[in-house]
Amino acid sequence: MIRQLRLAPLALLVSLPLFAADTGTPARVATLTIHPGEVTVLHLRPDFESTIHLPEEITSVVLGSPGNFKAEHSEGEPDYVYVKPIKAEPSQSNLLISTRSGQHVSLELINDGSAGGATPVDFLLDYKPAQTFLVSEVTPEPASTNRDTSAPPARVAATHPNRSAPSEGAPPSALELEYQQQQRINTPDWSKWENKQIETSLGDVRQWENQVAVCYAVLNPTDHAVEIVPPQIQISGQSHQKKRKKKKGANITADQLEIRDFRLSTTRLEPGARADGVVLFDRPNYKQSSEKLFLQIAQADEVDQPVLIRLPFTPPVAGDAR
């Protein structure tokens, strides 16, 4: 079965003639564009510090494994994060960076260890803002109770807090109409999760050809602010491997599917506040019987323990009667 995992290709990294005088360790520098839903791989090495530069002020840095890596950020350099491994042994973790405008950058940290050989070290990741936004390719009718949703959604720019709304007078895309409809729901059916500070509600789930749009809402019922990250779509199940000693959790597989577009009203939820969102993704053509599809919602301070909301693998086709 073919799975889609959205990774920023390391082919984008531009090799520079930078070498450590004693170790002969090759250094690399990359200029990347911020894209929601993408994960950038960052190769690190003990005794070397890597720099991550964002095009605007950084508001939060969340490190998955503080025992194996160190991430530093200061108000004096508000758009820089410095990362380095703590231990000499190879290790992996993840890093999530949030910016003032609500954008999120997700990285996979790989410590190749002291004996990393000729594996290049990524000295600098320089992120640039997207130069253009994707615009609507269809002209759907304005929202109404009898609107036609049989056309596939246009590619649109993801909505982040403080980002400019679509141009006034521009026709809304089919995805935008789904987002507006989700925001009009006054009393969602909230689901509580054990040991979680947020509650969730699954809204309309629709399919256009081989793309699926999922509407959802998140509530903060606590007395303090909560920050959430952009949504992910996960497909997970049991792998069937013969002649292998069974271990608890060893036969569970989980992959992230490619996110085409999403809209999210806010990532910071004040006490009692609600966020509405819609995510568009490419659904696989088939799956194994043991595999299940989930909408993944996580808080910024515990991205390794997300809420998983079960999704139908074959949702209603857009335009069908519910």
C-alpha positions in Angstrom: 0.0 0.0 0.0 1.3 3.4 -1.0 1.3 6.0 1.8 1.9 9.7 1.5 4.2 11.4 4.0 4.8 15.1 3.6 8.5 15.8 4.1 10.4 18.9 2.9 12.9 17.4 0.5 16.5 17.6 1.4 17.2 18.3 -2.2 16.4 21.9 -1.4 19.5 22.1 0.7 22.2 23.9 -1.1 25.7 22.5 -0.5 28.2 25.2 0.3 32.0 24.9 0.4 32.1 25.0 4.2 34.1 22.4 6.0 35.3 22.0 9.6 39.0 22.3 9.5 39.8 19.3 11.7 36.8 17.0 11.2 36.1 17.5 7.5 32.4 17.7 8.3 30.5 19.2 5.4 28.0 22.0 6.2 24.8 22.8 4.4 22.6 25.9 4.3 19.0 25.9 3.0 16.5 28.6 2.0 12.9 27.3 2.4 9.4 28.6 2.1 7.0 28.1 5.0 4.2 25.6 4.0 1.6 24.4 6.5 1.6 20.6 7.0 5.2 20.1 5.9 8.0 18.6 8.1 11.6 19.7 7.5 14.4 17.3 8.3 17.3 18.9 10.2 20.5 16.9 10.5 22.6 17.7 13.6 25.9 16.7 15.1 27.3 16.9 18.6 29.6 19.9 19.0 27.9 21.8 16.2 25.1 24.3 16.6 22.4 24.8 14.0 20.5 28.0 13.3 16.8 28.4 12.3 15.8 31.8 11.0 12.1 32.8 10.6 10.8 35.8 8.7 9.0 37.2 11.7 9.0 37.2 15.5 8.9 33.7 17.2 6.4 33.4 20.0 6.9 29.8 21.2 9.4 26.9 20.8 8.3 23.4 21.7 10.9 20.6 21.8 9.8 17.0 21.9 12.9 15.6 23.8 14.6 18.1 26.0 16.8 15.3 27.3 18.5 14.7 23.9 18.4 18.2 22.3 18.7 21.8 23.3 16.7 24.7 21.7 17.5 28.3 22.6 15.4 31.4 21.8 15.8 34.9 23.2 13.9 38.2 23.0 17.1 39.8 21.9 17.0 37.8 18.6 13.2 37.3 18.2 13.4 35.6 14.8 16.1 33.0 15.6 16.2 29.6 17.2 19.5 27.7 18.0 19.4 23.9 18.2 22.1 21.4 19.1 22.3 17.8 20.4 23.1 17.2 24.0 24.3 13.6 23.8 26.9 12.0 21.5 24.7 9.0 20.7 22.3 9.1 17.7 18.8 10.3 18.5 15.7 11.8 17.0 13.0 14.2 18.1 10.7 16.9 16.8 10.6 20.7 17.1 7.6 23.0 16.7 8.1 26.8 16.2 5.2 29.3 16.3 5.3 32.8 15.0 3.6 36.1 15.8 1.2 35.8 12.9 0.1 32.2 13.9 2.3 30.3 11.4 3.8 27.0 12.5 7.0 25.4 11.4 7.5 21.7 12.2 10.9 20.0 12.1 12.3 16.5 12.6 15.6 16.6 14.4 18.1 13.9 13.6 21.3 13.6 15.6 23.6 11.6 13.5 26.0 11.1 16.4 29.7 11.7 16.8 30.5 8.9 14.3 28.2 10.5 11.6 30.9 10.2 9.0 30.4 12.2 5.9 26.7 13.0 6.6 26.3 16.8 6.1 25.3 19.0 9.0 22.6 21.5 8.4 24.1 24.7 9.8 21.3 27.1 8.7 17.7 26.9 7.8 16.5 30.3 6.5 12.7 30.4 6.1 11.1 32.8 3.7 7.3 33.7 3.5 5.3 32.5 0.6 5.6 34.9 -2.3 2.1 34.3 -3.6 -1.2 32.8 -2.4 -3.1 30.2 -4.3 -6.3 31.6 -5.7 -9.7 30.2 -6.5 -10.0 28.2 -9.7 -13.8 27.8 -9.6 -16.6 30.3 -9.1 -19.1 28.7 -6.7 -22.5 30.3 -5.9 -22.8 32.3 -2.7 -23.7 30.4 0.4 -27.3 29.4 0.6 -29.4 26.5 1.9 -29.6 25.0 -1.6 -26.0 25.6 -2.7 -24.3 23.1 -5.0 -21.2 21.5 -3.6 -20.6 19.0 -6.3 -17.6 20.8 -7.7 -14.2 20.1 -6.1 -12.8 22.8 -3.8 -10.3 25.3 -5.1 -6.8 25.5 -3.8 -6.8 28.3 -1.2 -4.3 29.7 1.2 -4.6 28.4 4.7 -6.0 30.9 7.2 -3.9 31.8 10.2 -4.5 34.3 13.0 -3.8 37.9 11.9 -3.4 36.9 8.2 -5.3 38.9 5.7 -8.7 37.6 4.6 -9.5 36.9 0.9 -9.8 40.0 -1.2 -13.1 41.8 -0.9 -15.4 40.9 -3.8 -13.5 37.7 -4.7 -15.9 34.7 -4.9 -15.5 32.2 -2.1 -14.1 28.7 -2.9 -16.0 25.5 -2.1 -13.6 25.0 0.8 -14.3 28.5 2.0 -18.0 27.8 2.0 -17.5 24.7 4.1 -15.5 26.8 6.5 -18.2 29.5 6.7 -20.9 26.9 7.3 -18.8 25.4 10.2 -18.6 28.8 11.8 -22.4 29.2 11.7 -23.0 26.2 13.9 -24.1 27.7 17.2 -24.1 24.6 19.5 -21.6 21.9 18.4 -21.8 18.5 20.1 -18.6 18.6 22.2 -16.6 15.5 23.0 -14.4 15.4 26.1 -11.1 13.6 26.2 -9.4 12.1 29.3 -6.5 14.1 30.6 -7.0 16.8 27.9 -7.6 20.5 28.3 -9.6 20.8 25.1 -12.9 19.5 23.8 -13.7 18.8 20.1 -16.6 18.5 17.7 -16.5 16.8 14.3 -18.6 18.7 11.7 -19.4 18.0 8.1 -17.2 15.5 6.2 -17.4 15.6 2.4 -15.5 14.0 -0.5 -14.7 15.7 -3.9 -13.3 13.0 -6.2 -10.3 11.7 -4.2 -10.0 14.7 -1.8 -11.8 14.8 1.5 -12.8 18.0 3.5 -13.3 17.7 7.2 -14.9 20.4 9.3 -14.3 20.5 13.1 -14.3 22.8 16.1 -12.1 23.0 19.3 -13.2 24.4 22.7 -11.2 25.5 25.6 -13.3 24.9 28.8 -10.5 25.7 31.2 -9.7 28.9 33.0 -6.4 29.5 31.2 -5.3 30.0 27.6 -4.5 27.0 25.4 -2.6 27.0 22.1 -3.3 24.4 19.4 -1.4 23.5 16.3 -2.7 23.0 12.7 -4.5 19.8 12.0 -3.0 16.6 10.7 -4.6 13.5 9.1 -3.3 10.1 10.3 -3.9 6.6 9.0 -2.9 3.8 11.4 -3.4 0.1 11.8 -1.6 -3.2 12.6 1.2 -4.5 10.4 1.1 -8.2 9.6 4.6 -9.5 10.0 5.2 -13.3 10.3 7.9 -15.0 12.3 8.4 -12.1 14.6 8.1 -12.1 18.4 5.1 -10.0 19.4 5.7 -6.9 21.5 3.2 -4.5 22.8 2.9 -1.6 20.3 5.6 -3.0 18.0 3.1 -4.0 15.3 1.3 -0.6 15.1 1.9 1.6 12.1 0.9 5.2 11.7 1.5 7.6 8.7 0.6 11.2 8.1 -1.4 11.9 4.9 -0.7 15.0 2.7 -2.7 18.1 3.7 -3.8 20.1 0.6 -5.3 23.2 2.4 -6.8 24.1 5.7 -8.5 27.0 7.4 -8.3 27.6 11.2 -9.9 30.6 12.9 -7.3 30.9 15.6 -4.5 28.8 17.3 -4.7 30.6 20.7 -7.9 29.8 22.7 -8.6 32.0 25.6 -10.7 30.6 28.5 -14.1 29.5 27.1 -13.1 30.4 23.5 -13.7 28.2 20.4 -11.8 27.7 17.2 -13.4 26.5 13.9 -11.5 24.8 11.1 -11.6 22.8 7.9 -8.9 20.6 6.4 -8.6 19.2 2.9 -6.5 16.1 2.3 -5.7 13.4 -0.3 -7.4 10.2 0.7 -5.8 6.9 -0.3 -7.7 4.9 -2.9 -7.7 1.9 -0.5 -6.6 0.6 2.9 -6.2 -2.6 4.9 -9.0 -3.8 7.0 -7.1 -3.0 10.2 -6.3 0.6 9.3 -8.3 3.5 10.4 -8.4 7.2 9.4 -8.1 9.9 12.1 -8.2 13.7 12.4 -5.3 14.6 14.6 -5.6 17.7 16.9 -2.9 18.6 19.3 -2.0 21.2 21.9 1.3 23.1 21.3 2.7 21.9 24.6 2.0 18.2 24.0 2.2 17.6 20.3 3.3 14.0 21.0 -0.1 13.2 22.6 -2.7 14.4 20.1 -6.5 13.9 20.2 -7.4 11.4 17.5 -10.9 11.7 16.0 -12.1 8.7 13.9 -13.1 9.6 10.4 -15.1 7.6 7.9 -13.0 6.2 5.1 -15.8 6.6 2.6 -17.6 9.9 3.4 -20.7 11.2 1.5 -19.8 12.7 -1.9 -20.3 16.5 -2.0 -23.9 17.2 -3.2 -25.4 14.0 -1.8 -28.2 14.2 0.7 -27.1 13.6 4.2 
